[in-house]
Amino acid sequence: MADFRRFIASSEYFSGYEVFIDITLHNSLDNIVNYFYEHLMKTLVDNKFEVLIEYLKKRKLHIHDFTFEDIKQMNPDNVNYVCDHY
């Protein structure tokens, strides 16, 4: 059974970008972050945002303060932030 969570970019350039991710298809924060990255990259490529594509390639997306288990236990209405700051 699908279990979607809301992930939003916390970023100077991508702030507000939102993806609903079925966490039953993932087994770690890294998997979630990679999915978020690929979703964002596809959006940028599809819309030919060349400067933002190059910017994203240089960034390290991450989720801090929470583990994968924490996210699984959270209320599905919570917002989870994916950051790209260092």
ABEGO torsion letter per residue (X at the ends): XBBBBBBBBBBAAABGBBBBBBAAABABAAAAAAAAAAAAAAAAAAAGBAAAAAAAAABBBBBBGBBAAAAAABBAABBBBBBABX
